[in-house]
Amino acid sequence: MSDNNKSESTTKTPSHVAYQVRDREGQKGFWTRIGSVWPHADGKGFNVQLEVVPLDGRITLRVATEKKE
């Protein structure tokens, strides 16, 4: 991937948000935002930019939405 494509994809609003989800027994899972996701221009893949790498749990990608106030 060239620097041109990378800077172009990271300046647009991400289509998805990456979360680490840790399940807790008898409770809802604990969700932590860990990164952002952008679709490729050709629609055949995604770039995932993680700010941290989880050691446990799972990574879940969700459609990015505006925050509720």
MOLINRA-V481840 format. One line per field, one symbol per residue. ss: DSSP state (a for helix, b for strand, c for the rest). burial: + if it has 16 or more other ideal C-beta (glycine too) atoms within 10 Angstrom, else -. A space follows every 50 residues. Layout:
ss: ???
burial: ???
This chain:
ss: ccaaaaaaaaaccccbbbbbbbbbccbbbbbbbbbbbbbccccccbbbbb cccccccbbbbbbcccccc
burial: --------+----+-+++++-------------+++++------------ ------+------------
